[in-house]
């Protein structure tokens, strides 16, 4: 489009206020701060419209269980979670049923209605290259680069046999899901997305909920 919008403003066909309203609408739809300004977070979210950056055939990083239960987000990203302003990703678990037995419950029992079975493995959101795989204080952490600066992160794994440089396919198992050993959390997957520098919050972080909405599911 080149300078199309700039020319439209210059000739009086649209106003800067019109562009601000469009920006504000986009921000509300994507749960960003509604200020009508194209700041870093809004700009990043617009850039990821490019299908060559965020894969369109992605899968949820937890599979569907054998009984048909699908993964769900149990704690949102900082953009939408005022109680966790430093939560740079989302937590993913399953709805618990009465047949699941005694399970580790944390967060003041706020997670009693959710769980992750012991034998569930996280899977790759899309194909890419492992760039980081190591044990840290909150469990095993793994990062995948999917190309053009787009990364996904998988936290609280028990371990992983994958090492940096390993090529993974969409839906490939990455490691068993665990919990944060230095806290009281139950087993869950913390999942992050970055466009650009990993850890450059809030400039380069993305809200995974926006991209998981169109993702399909791998089968356990």
C-alpha positions as CSV (number, residue, x, y, z in Angstrom):
1,X,0.0,0.0,0.0
2,X,3.0,2.3,0.3
3,X,2.0,5.7,1.5
4,X,-1.7,5.2,0.7
5,X,-3.0,6.1,4.2
6,X,-0.6,9.1,4.4
7,X,-1.8,10.4,1.1
8,X,-5.5,9.9,2.2
9,X,-4.8,12.0,5.3
10,X,-2.9,14.7,3.3
11,X,-5.8,15.1,0.8
12,X,-8.4,15.2,3.6
13,X,-10.2,11.9,2.7
14,X,-9.5,10.5,6.2
15,X,-8.3,12.1,9.3
16,X,-5.7,11.1,11.9
17,X,-8.7,10.7,14.2
18,X,-10.1,8.0,11.8
19,X,-6.8,6.1,12.0
20,X,-6.8,6.4,15.7
21,X,-10.3,4.9,15.9
22,X,-9.2,2.0,13.7
23,X,-6.2,1.4,15.9
24,X,-8.4,1.6,19.0
25,X,-10.7,-1.0,17.5
26,X,-7.8,-3.3,16.8
27,X,-6.5,-2.9,20.4
28,X,-9.9,-3.7,22.0
29,X,-10.3,-6.8,19.8
30,X,-6.8,-8.0,20.7
31,X,-7.0,-7.1,24.4
32,X,-4.3,-4.4,24.2
33,X,-4.4,-1.1,26.0
34,X,-7.0,1.0,24.2
35,X,-5.3,4.3,23.6
36,X,-5.5,4.6,19.8
37,X,-1.7,4.8,19.5
38,X,0.6,2.5,17.6
39,X,3.0,1.7,20.4
40,X,5.3,-1.3,20.5
41,X,2.7,-3.9,21.5
42,X,0.2,-2.7,18.9
43,X,2.9,-2.6,16.2
44,X,4.1,-6.1,17.1
45,X,0.5,-7.5,17.0
46,X,0.0,-5.9,13.5
47,X,3.2,-7.4,12.2
48,X,2.2,-10.9,13.1
49,X,-0.7,-10.7,10.7
50,X,1.9,-11.8,8.2
51,X,1.1,-15.5,7.8
52,X,4.8,-16.1,7.0
53,X,5.7,-15.1,10.6
54,X,3.1,-17.0,12.6
55,X,2.3,-20.4,11.1
56,X,-1.3,-20.9,10.1
57,X,-1.2,-24.7,10.6
58,X,-0.1,-24.5,14.3
59,X,-1.3,-26.8,17.1
60,X,-1.9,-26.3,20.8
61,X,1.2,-27.1,22.8
62,X,-0.7,-29.7,24.9
63,X,-2.5,-32.5,23.1
64,X,-6.1,-33.8,23.3
65,X,-6.3,-36.5,26.0
66,X,-7.5,-40.0,25.1
67,X,-10.9,-39.3,26.7
68,X,-11.4,-36.3,24.4
69,X,-10.5,-33.5,26.9
70,X,-8.9,-30.5,25.2
71,X,-6.3,-28.2,26.8
72,X,-7.4,-24.8,27.9
73,X,-5.9,-21.6,29.2
74,X,-6.2,-21.4,33.0
75,X,-4.2,-18.2,33.6
76,X,-3.9,-15.4,31.0
77,X,-1.1,-13.3,29.7
78,X,-0.1,-10.1,31.5
79,X,-1.9,-8.0,28.7
80,X,-5.2,-9.4,30.0
81,X,-4.3,-10.5,33.6
82,X,-4.1,-7.5,35.9
83,X,-3.4,-9.9,38.9
84,X,-0.2,-11.1,37.2
85,X,1.5,-8.2,35.5
86,X,4.7,-10.2,35.0
87,X,3.1,-13.2,33.5
88,X,4.6,-13.1,30.1
89,X,2.8,-16.2,28.7
90,X,-0.3,-18.4,29.5
91,X,-0.7,-21.4,31.7
92,X,-2.4,-24.4,30.0
93,X,-4.1,-27.4,31.7
94,X,-7.2,-29.6,31.4
95,X,-10.6,-29.6,33.1
96,X,-10.5,-32.0,36.0
97,X,-13.1,-34.8,36.5
98,X,-14.1,-36.8,39.5
99,X,-12.2,-39.8,38.1
100,X,-8.8,-38.2,38.1
101,X,-8.0,-39.0,41.8
102,X,-5.8,-37.1,44.2
103,X,-3.8,-34.4,42.4
104,X,-1.3,-31.8,43.4
105,X,-3.2,-28.6,44.1
106,X,-1.5,-25.2,44.3
107,X,-2.1,-21.5,44.2
108,X,-4.3,-21.6,47.4
109,X,-6.4,-24.5,45.8
110,X,-7.4,-22.1,43.0
111,X,-6.4,-24.8,40.5
112,X,-8.4,-27.6,42.0
113,X,-10.7,-27.7,39.0
114,X,-7.7,-28.2,36.6
115,X,-5.0,-30.7,36.1
116,X,-2.4,-32.3,33.8
117,X,-1.9,-36.1,33.9
118,X,1.6,-37.3,34.7
119,X,2.2,-38.9,31.3
120,X,1.3,-35.9,29.1
121,X,4.1,-34.4,26.9
122,X,4.2,-30.9,25.5
123,X,4.3,-30.7,21.7
124,X,5.7,-28.1,19.3
125,X,3.4,-25.3,18.3
126,X,4.9,-25.4,14.8
127,X,8.0,-26.6,13.1
128,X,11.3,-25.0,13.9
129,X,14.7,-25.2,15.5
130,X,15.4,-25.8,19.2
131,X,17.5,-22.8,20.4
132,X,17.5,-23.4,24.1
133,X,16.9,-26.6,26.2
134,X,18.0,-26.7,29.8
135,X,17.0,-27.2,33.4
136,X,16.4,-24.0,35.3
137,X,15.0,-23.2,38.8
138,X,11.4,-23.6,37.6
139,X,11.9,-26.9,35.7
140,X,13.1,-27.7,32.2
141,X,12.8,-24.9,29.8
142,X,12.8,-25.1,26.0
143,X,12.6,-22.5,23.2
144,X,11.9,-23.0,19.5
145,X,12.6,-20.5,16.7
146,X,10.1,-20.9,13.9
147,X,11.7,-18.4,11.6
148,X,11.7,-14.6,11.0
149,X,12.1,-13.9,14.7
150,X,9.1,-15.8,15.9
151,X,9.7,-17.9,19.0
152,X,7.7,-20.1,21.3
153,X,8.7,-21.2,24.9
154,X,7.7,-24.2,26.9
155,X,8.3,-24.0,30.7
156,X,8.1,-26.5,33.6
157,X,8.9,-29.6,31.7
158,X,10.3,-32.5,33.6
159,X,13.1,-32.9,31.2
160,X,13.8,-33.1,27.4
161,X,16.2,-35.1,25.2
162,X,16.1,-32.4,22.6
163,X,19.2,-30.1,22.3
164,X,19.8,-26.8,20.6
165,X,20.0,-27.1,16.8
166,X,17.5,-30.0,16.7
167,X,14.8,-29.6,14.1
168,X,11.3,-30.3,15.3
169,X,8.0,-30.8,13.4
170,X,4.6,-29.4,14.2
171,X,3.1,-31.5,17.0
172,X,6.4,-33.3,17.8
173,X,6.7,-34.3,21.6
174,X,9.1,-32.1,23.5
175,X,9.1,-33.4,27.0
176,X,6.8,-34.4,29.9
177,X,4.9,-31.7,31.6
178,X,5.9,-31.0,35.3
179,X,5.5,-28.2,37.7
180,X,7.6,-25.4,39.1
181,X,9.7,-27.2,41.7
182,X,10.3,-24.1,43.8
183,X,6.6,-23.3,44.2
184,X,3.3,-25.0,45.1
185,X,1.9,-25.2,41.5
186,X,0.4,-28.4,40.1
187,X,1.6,-29.8,36.8
188,X,0.9,-27.3,34.1
189,X,2.5,-25.9,30.9
190,X,3.6,-22.3,30.8
191,X,3.7,-21.2,27.2
192,X,5.2,-18.0,25.8
193,X,5.5,-16.3,22.4
194,X,7.9,-13.6,21.3
195,X,8.4,-11.8,18.0
196,X,12.0,-10.5,18.1
197,X,14.2,-10.7,21.2
198,X,13.2,-13.3,23.8
199,X,12.6,-11.7,27.2
200,X,12.2,-8.2,25.8
201,X,9.1,-7.5,27.7
202,X,6.8,-5.8,27.0
203,X,8.2,-4.8,23.6
204,X,8.4,-8.2,21.9
205,X,6.0,-10.4,23.9
206,X,2.8,-11.7,22.3
207,X,-0.4,-13.0,23.9
208,X,-0.6,-16.7,23.0
209,X,-4.4,-16.7,23.4
210,X,-4.8,-14.7,20.2
211,X,-2.9,-17.3,18.2
212,X,-4.1,-20.5,19.9
213,X,-7.7,-19.5,19.0
214,X,-7.0,-20.6,15.4
215,X,-4.7,-23.5,16.2
216,X,-5.8,-27.2,16.0
217,X,-5.0,-30.0,18.4
218,X,-2.5,-32.9,18.5
219,X,-3.7,-36.2,19.9
220,X,-2.1,-37.7,23.1
